[in-house]
Amino acid sequence: MISITICDDEPGTCSDIENIILNYTHSHAIETVIEIFYSGETLYESMEKGYRTDLLFLDIQLFEMNGVEVGKKIREQLGNEKISIIYISSKETYAMSLFQVRPFDFLVKPLTRERILETLEKCIKITEINKGIFYFNIAKTIHKLYFDEIKYFECKGKKIEIHSQNDVIEYYSGMKEVEKQVIGKGFLAIHKSYIVNTMFISAYHYESVKITDGTVLPVSQKYRKKMKSYLLELL
């Protein structure tokens, strides 16, 4: 099941996106729920009351509360890092100003079926990955965390610290064991002591990355090429 939301003040655009998605998900036997909003205010009010979605197609040029403001509120005030935001605009110039909202993609009008489906396929793949489970052992008891709860792993000697959204969990293990479960599934090794969940990276620098909680982690020389390749795939 994937939940998709479309927010655009042009009913025709909403209808076009909805039909493209429904045709695709039906032909691929993907269970889908789609909700449509025609204003940023209505969407944000619904999310404040508990409405949740996996993927949001969000127009930038909305009246009153525009798409950029909605995105910032979702990230900063609601603290929602899980939702994949795909911005829509008739102006390419907005693209560079959206980085702080950490959008999944940016689509320029007029929209094409090919671009919508390209983005949809990527999002479905990542949504499935983030619903994966990480298993670890503490005192002969097996515990688990969903991938999208984990911000990063830190190795401290013979122990691993899992920095999750709600806690820091420590257990005996090594990075090689962590890598077997998470590398290639939305996580990147950036240092011999750190593996990061890419959905929680808010800023990239040559020698470091910044996590959404403000933590800055080092990127060692060994991993900078892989980090650069990852960034290029996003552009």
N, C-alpha and C positions, 0 to 999 in steps of 0.2 A: 504494500500500500504506500502510495506517495501522495502527499497533499500539496496542491499547487494553487497559488493565489495570483490573480491578475488585477492590477490597480492602474487604471488609465481613465481619463475623463472623456475619451472618445469610445462610445459603445461599439463602433465598427472595428476598432483595433482590438478591443477585448474579445469580440466575437471571432475575429480572424485567428487570434492566438489560441483561443479555446478550441476551435474546430481542428486546427492543426495538431494540437496536443491530443485531443480525444481520438482522432483518426490513428495517430501513431500508437498510443497506449493500447487501444482496442486491438490493433493488428499484432501487437507484441504481447498480448495477454497480461498487461500491467494494470493492476487495480489502482484507479486514480480518483481522487476527489478534487474538484475545481471550484473555487469560490471567486466571485468577481466583486470588486469595489470600484466606485467611480470617483472617490476623493481620498486624499491622504488622511484627512481628519477621521473619517469613518473607519478606515483601516486601522489607524493607530488606536482609536478608542476601543475597537474590538480586541486588539492585541493586549491592551491594558487590562481587559476583563478576562483574559485567558486564552484568546484565540491563538492557535499555533498552526504553522504551515512549514513544509520542508523547503519550498521553492517559491520565490516572489518575483514576478515580472512587474517592475515598478517604473512608471513614467516619471520623468524628471519634471516636466513642465505642467504640473498640476496647479490648480488655483489655490489660493491661500497657503496651506502647508504643502510645499513642493516635495518632490521625491527625495531630494538630498536631505531635507529636514526630517522627513519620515525615517530615512535610513539611519541618520545619526541618533534619533530617539530610540530606535529599535536596538541599536548597538550600545549606546551609552546609558540611557535611562532604564531600559528593560533588561540590559545586560545579555541580550540574545545574540550569541555568536554562532548558533547552529543554523539559522535560516540562511539559505543561499539567495542573495539578492542579485537579480539581473536587471540592470537599468536600461531604460528605453528613452531615446531622445532623437530629435531631428537634427541636433547639433553635435558634431564630434568634439567640439571644444570642451565639453563637460568632462570628458573621459579622465583627464589628469587630476581633476579636482575631487575625484571620488575615492581616492585611495584610502583615506581615513575611515571610510564606511566599509571597506574591505568587500567590495562587490565580487560576485562570482563571475560576472561578464557584463559587457556593455554592447547593446544592440542599437544600431542607427536606423531610423526610419528613412524610407519605407522598408518595413520588415520583409524578410524573405522566408519561405518555408525552410530552406536549407539551413539558414543561420539559427532559426528557432529550434530546429531539431538537433543541430550540432550541440547547442547549449543544453538542451533537455537531456540528451544522451549522456553528456559529461556529468550532469547533476545527478541523474539516476544512479550512475556508477558510484559517485562519491557518497551519495546518501546510503547506498547499500554497504559501502565500506565503513562508514561512520557508525553503522549499527552493528559492526563486528564487536567481538568480546575479547578482552584481554584476561587471561587466567594467571594467577600467581598463588604461591603457597606460603602460608604463615602458620607455624606450629602444627604442621601436618594437616592443616585445613586448607582446602582449595577455595580461593576467593575469586571474584570476577568484577570487572568494570567495563562498561561500554566504551568503545574508542572515543566517542564524542564527549565523554566526561574527562578525558585525560589531556592535560595541557602539555606536559613533557615528562620525560624520565631523566633522572640524574643518578649517575653512578658515584658512590662514595665508598671506596675500598671494596669490601666484599658485600656491600649492601646496595640495593636499588631504592631510590625514593621516587614514588609516583606522585607527581604534583597534579592533583585533580582539581575540578572546579570547586570542590567543597572541603578538601582535606589534603594532607601530605601523608602518604602511607609508606612505611619502610619495611623491607623484607630482605632476606638473604638470597642473592642471585648475582648474575653478571650480565653485562650488556649484550653478549652474544645470544643469550637466551631471550632477551627482550627483542632483539632484532629478528629472530626467527618468527615471532608473532606479528610484528607491526610494520617492518620495513616494506615499502611498496604498497602500503594500505593507508596512505594519507599521512605517514610519518616520515621524517627525514633525520638521518644522523648528521649532526652539524659539528660534532666534537667527540673525542673518545669518551667523554663523560656525559654527553647530552644527546637525546633523541627527542625531537619536537613534533607535536601534532600541528601540521601546517594550517589548520583552520583557526589556530589561536595565535598565529604570527600577525602582528599589526604593522611592523616596519622592518625593512631589510636594509642592512648595511654590509659593506665589504667584509668586516671583521666581526659582525654581531647581528643578532636578530632581537627584536623587542616583542615580548608576549603581551597579550591584551590586558594582563593585570599590571603591566608596567615593568616586569622583570626583563632585564637585558642579559642574554646568553651569548657566549663567545662562539664564533664560527672559526674553526682551525683551518689552516692552509690546506690540509688534506681534503677537506670537504667543500671548499669554496667553488670548485668547478661544478660539482653536483648541484650546489645551491644556485649557481648562475644558470645552469641548464633548466632547473625547475622554474626559475623566474621567466626565462625565455618562453617556456611552454604556456605561461599565463598571458603573455602579450599577444 
